[in-house]
């Protein structure tokens, strides 16, 4: 979609076409047929734009509760933070009169920031900027936001009391894990901080730790429903710790100033804990072990173990029924004795093929178990368990 097609979509005729497209509930396999049908009533390009937007709104429901009133491009939707993450980050800016949202895209973060401050939103892409404006109007927030067409590689950002920066992590057409590939660059961000010390920077969650540690900033990692989603660097007065793992939607958080010393080691006990991925990325597994009275089963493996079940939102607990040095024959016998027919595999630290192991087991029972293929004090190990209750 280009800006002209989007402008046509905002007209009365465009809104009628969009309403009819949404009623058709188009999918990729039905797109051609629906386009042929809708093109009998509307110009072909408008019909195409309406159907595309209808499909994107359907996909966007997983990220935005108001998706049915918003506008997206496929790439911008994929890159946008969901509103639970955006709302969590926005709360950090409470107390600032104004916040600049730099590289605002379709406005996912800007809309949440508008709940706590006046927002100066900037982007270079004219289509995304128009969509961000339309999204602000759709949510009744147009009086809280101003939009600026700026090339932040060269132009100064709009003045504000603080800023949030979401750099392009796909510059040059490929996904960048290293911050050295971000555009605008982190050097540009450092220059902006001279006038606005309070800032947050959105990161890919897999940025190397040595790059993160080069900044005097808090490293926060965010997971949503147990899936690691994003990282954030918090600078200046927005920094509250050195390392932080946060779970959404609940907002539970685990923090420390520096990576804690290694946890104690132990053979697997009655319970095994699988830490949330945000805890792993924040290097806070030893802190979690201390909090729940657990030990690590191997210095290089993040599974924790304890004799008693400890309630924590930061890890999934499993009751261990049997454990052994890894052997497909012994594992088969143990599972068959429990009438297990289906296995959920959890592998860490071993280069084994879980699908191949599943075929080799030849199970046909009715029970379900979780099998951990991992290392215990450097040795290949298998553990059989089930999710702990209570």
C-alpha positions in Angstrom: 0.0 0.0 0.0 1.2 3.5 -0.8 0.1 6.8 0.8 -2.4 7.5 -2.0 -4.1 4.2 -1.5 -4.3 4.7 2.2 -5.8 8.2 1.7 -8.5 6.6 -0.5 -9.2 4.1 2.2 -10.0 6.9 4.6 -12.7 8.4 2.3 -16.4 7.5 2.7 -16.1 5.1 -0.2 -13.0 3.6 1.2 -14.6 3.0 4.6 -17.5 1.3 3.0 -15.2 -0.9 1.0 -13.3 -1.7 4.2 -16.5 -2.6 6.1 -17.5 -5.0 3.3 -14.0 -6.5 3.2 -14.1 -7.2 6.9 -17.5 -8.8 6.6 -15.9 -11.3 4.1 -13.2 -12.3 6.6 -10.7 -12.7 3.9 -7.7 -15.1 4.1 -4.8 -15.6 1.8 -6.3 -18.6 0.1 -9.6 -16.7 -0.5 -8.1 -13.3 -1.4 -8.3 -13.6 -5.1 -12.0 -14.6 -5.1 -12.9 -11.8 -2.7 -10.9 -9.3 -4.7 -12.8 -10.2 -7.8 -16.1 -9.8 -6.0 -15.3 -6.5 -4.3 -13.8 -5.1 -7.5 -17.3 -5.1 -9.0 -18.4 -2.4 -6.6 -15.1 -0.5 -6.0 -12.0 0.5 -7.9 -9.6 -2.5 -8.0 -6.8 -0.8 -6.0 -9.3 0.3 -3.3 -10.7 -3.2 -3.1 -7.2 -4.6 -2.8 -6.3 -2.1 0.0 -9.5 -2.8 1.9 -9.0 -6.6 1.8 -5.3 -6.2 2.8 -6.3 -4.0 5.7 -9.1 -6.4 6.8 -6.6 -9.3 7.0 -4.1 -7.2 8.9 -6.7 -6.1 11.4 -7.6 -9.7 12.0 -3.9 -10.5 12.7 -3.5 -7.4 14.9 -6.1 -8.6 17.4 -3.3 -10.5 19.1 -1.5 -7.3 19.8 -4.1 -4.5 20.0 -7.5 -4.6 21.6 -8.6 -1.7 19.3 -7.3 -3.5 16.2 -10.7 -3.2 14.5 -10.3 0.6 14.4 -6.6 0.8 13.5 -4.5 0.7 10.4 -1.4 -1.3 9.6 1.1 -2.4 7.1 2.3 -6.1 7.3 5.9 -5.1 8.2 4.9 -2.4 10.6 2.5 -4.8 12.4 5.2 -7.4 12.7 7.6 -4.8 14.1 5.2 -3.1 16.5 5.1 -3.9 20.2 1.9 -5.3 21.5 -0.1 -2.9 23.7 0.7 -4.9 26.9 4.4 -4.2 26.4 3.8 -0.7 25.2 1.6 0.1 28.2 4.2 -1.4 30.6 7.0 0.8 29.1 4.9 3.9 29.1 4.4 3.7 32.8 8.1 4.3 33.2 7.6 7.8 31.6 4.9 8.9 34.1 5.8 12.2 35.5 7.3 13.6 32.3 5.3 16.4 30.7 6.3 15.3 27.2 7.9 12.3 25.5 9.3 12.0 22.0 8.6 8.7 20.3 11.4 8.4 17.7 10.8 6.0 14.8 7.1 5.8 15.9 6.0 3.5 13.1 2.2 3.0 13.1 2.1 4.4 16.6 1.9 1.4 18.9 4.1 2.9 21.6 2.9 6.5 20.9 -0.7 5.6 21.7 0.3 4.1 25.1 2.7 7.0 25.9 -0.2 9.4 25.3 -1.8 8.0 28.5 1.0 9.5 30.6 2.4 12.5 28.7 2.1 14.7 25.6 3.8 12.8 22.7 6.0 14.2 19.9 6.0 11.3 17.4 8.5 11.2 14.6 9.1 8.9 11.6 10.5 9.1 8.1 8.1 6.7 6.4 5.1 8.9 5.2 2.7 5.9 5.1 3.4 4.8 8.6 3.2 8.4 9.9 -0.2 8.8 8.3 -1.4 5.5 9.8 -0.1 6.6 13.2 -2.1 9.8 12.9 -5.2 7.9 11.8 -4.8 5.4 14.7 -4.5 8.3 17.2 -7.8 9.8 15.8 -9.5 6.4 15.9 -8.7 6.1 19.7 -9.6 9.7 20.4 -6.0 10.7 21.3 -5.3 13.2 18.5 -5.0 16.0 21.1 -2.3 14.2 23.0 0.0 13.6 20.0 1.8 15.6 17.4 3.5 14.0 14.4 6.7 15.0 12.7 8.1 13.8 9.3 11.8 13.6 10.1 14.9 11.8 8.9 16.5 11.1 12.3 19.7 10.0 10.7 20.2 13.8 10.0 17.4 15.8 11.6 17.3 16.6 15.3 14.4 15.0 17.2 11.5 17.1 18.4 12.2 18.6 21.8 10.7 16.8 24.8 11.4 16.0 28.4 12.3 12.4 27.6 12.3 10.1 24.6 11.6 6.5 23.5 13.7 5.2 20.6 12.6 2.2 18.4 15.4 1.9 15.8 15.1 0.0 12.6 16.6 -3.4 13.3 16.2 -4.6 9.7 18.3 -2.0 7.9 19.5 -3.3 4.6 16.7 -5.8 4.3 18.0 -8.2 7.0 17.3 -8.7 10.7 20.1 -7.4 12.9 20.8 -8.9 16.3 23.8 -6.7 16.9 23.1 -3.1 17.8 25.8 -2.1 15.3 23.2 -2.6 12.5 20.5 -0.4 14.0 19.3 2.7 12.1 19.4 5.4 13.2 22.6 4.4 15.0 23.1 4.1 18.8 25.6 6.9 18.3 22.8 9.1 17.2 20.8 8.1 20.3 23.8 9.0 22.5 23.9 12.5 20.9 20.2 13.0 21.7 20.7 12.1 25.3 22.8 15.3 25.8 19.6 17.2 25.7 17.2 14.5 26.9 19.0 12.2 29.4 15.9 10.2 30.2 15.3 7.6 27.5 14.4 4.1 26.7 15.6 2.1 23.7 13.8 -0.9 22.3 16.0 -3.8 21.5 15.9 -7.2 19.9 16.0 -9.6 22.8 19.1 -11.5 21.5 21.5 -8.6 21.5 24.9 -9.9 22.8 25.6 -9.2 26.4 28.9 -7.6 25.7 27.2 -4.9 23.6 24.6 -4.2 26.3 27.2 -4.0 29.1 29.0 -1.2 27.2 26.1 1.1 28.2 25.5 2.6 31.6 21.9 1.6 31.5 19.3 -0.8 32.9 18.8 -3.9 30.8 15.2 -5.1 31.0 13.9 -8.2 29.2 10.2 -8.7 28.7 8.3 -11.9 28.2 4.6 -12.2 27.5 2.7 -15.3 28.5 6.1 -17.1 28.9 7.5 -16.0 25.5 10.5 -13.7 25.4 9.5 -10.7 23.3 11.8 -7.7 23.7 14.6 -6.0 25.5 14.8 -2.3 26.6 17.7 -0.2 27.7 16.7 2.5 30.3 19.0 5.5 30.7 19.4 8.4 33.1 16.5 8.8 35.6 14.6 6.0 34.0 17.2 3.5 35.1 16.1 1.6 38.3 18.5 -1.4 38.3 21.2 -3.0 36.3 19.3 -6.1 35.2 15.6 -6.8 35.2 13.3 -9.6 34.0 9.6 -8.7 33.7 6.7 -11.0 33.1 3.6 -9.7 31.3 0.7 -9.3 31.6 1.1 -9.6 35.4 4.0 -7.2 35.7 6.0 -9.4 38.1 9.7 -8.4 38.1 13.0 -9.7 39.2 16.0 -7.3 39.4 19.6 -6.9 40.5 22.3 -4.4 40.0 24.9 -6.9 38.6 24.8 -10.5 37.6 24.6 -12.6 40.8 27.3 -15.2 41.6 26.7 -18.7 40.3 24.1 -20.8 42.1 24.9 -23.9 44.1 24.9 -27.2 42.1 23.0 -30.3 42.9 21.8 -33.6 41.4 18.2 -33.4 40.4 15.8 -33.6 43.3 12.0 -34.0 43.6 11.2 -30.9 41.5 12.7 -29.3 38.4 12.2 -25.7 37.5 12.4 -24.2 34.0 13.0 -20.5 34.4 11.2 -18.0 32.3 13.3 -16.9 29.2 13.4 -13.3 30.5 15.2 -14.5 33.6 17.7 -16.3 31.4 18.4 -13.3 29.2 18.7 -11.0 32.2 21.3 -13.4 33.8 19.2 -13.7 36.9 18.9 -17.5 37.2 21.1 -17.6 40.3 19.0 -14.9 41.9 15.9 -17.0 41.2 17.6 -20.1 42.6 18.3 -18.2 45.8 14.7 -16.9 46.1 13.1 -20.3 45.8 15.7 -22.3 47.6 16.9 -24.3 44.6 20.1 -25.3 43.0 21.4 -25.6 39.4 21.8 -29.1 37.9 24.7 -28.1 35.8 26.9 -25.0 35.7 26.0 -24.4 32.0 22.3 -25.4 32.2 19.6 -23.2 33.5 17.3 -25.9 34.9 16.9 -25.6 38.7 16.0 -28.3 41.2 14.7 -28.4 44.8 13.3 -30.9 47.3 10.2 -28.9 48.0 7.8 -27.2 45.6 8.2 -23.4 45.7 5.6 -21.2 44.2 7.1 -18.6 41.8 5.8 -16.9 38.6 9.4 -16.9 37.2 9.6 -20.6 36.5 7.5 -23.6 35.6 7.8 -26.4 38.1 7.7 -30.2 37.3 7.5 -33.1 39.7 10.2 -35.5 38.7 9.2 -39.2 38.7 12.4 -40.8 37.4 15.8 -39.8 36.2 18.7 -41.6 34.7 21.9 -41.2 32.5 20.6 -40.8 29.0 19.9 -44.1 27.2 17.1 -44.5 24.7 16.6 -48.1 25.9 16.2 -47.1 29.6 14.0 -44.2 28.7 11.7 -46.4 26.6 11.4 -48.9 29.5 10.6 -46.2 32.0 8.0 -44.5 29.8 6.3 -47.8 28.8 6.1 -48.8 32.5 4.0 -45.6 33.0 1.9 -46.3 29.9 3.1 -43.1 28.3 2.1 -42.6 24.7 2.9 -38.9 24.2 6.0 -36.9 25.3 6.6 -33.2 25.6 10.3 -32.8 25.0 12.5 -30.2 26.8 16.1 -30.3 25.6 18.9 -28.1 26.8 22.6 -28.7 26.4 22.4 -31.8 24.2 22.5 -32.1 20.4 19.9 -34.8 20.3 17.0 -35.0 17.8 13.8 -35.1 19.8 11.7 -36.3 16.8 14.2 -39.1 16.2 14.1 -40.1 19.8 10.3 -40.1 19.7 10.3 -42.5 16.8 12.8 -44.7 18.5 10.7 -44.9 21.7 7.7 -46.4 19.8 5.2 -45.5 22.6 1.5 -46.3 22.4 0.0 -45.6 25.9 -2.5 -43.1 27.0 -0.4 -41.1 29.5 1.5 -37.9 28.8 4.8 -36.9 30.4 7.5 -34.3 30.0 11.0 -35.6 29.2 14.0 -33.4 29.9 17.1 -34.2 27.8 19.9 -32.3 29.4 23.2 -32.4 31.3 23.8 -33.0 35.0 27.3 -32.1 36.1 28.4 -32.5 32.5 26.8 -35.9 31.9 23.9 -36.5 29.4 20.8 -37.1 31.5 17.1 -37.8 31.0 14.4 -36.9 33.5 10.7 -37.9 33.4 8.2 -35.6 35.0 4.9 -33.8 34.9 3.8 -30.2 35.6 3.6 -29.7 39.3 0.3 -28.8 40.7 -0.4 -26.3 43.5 
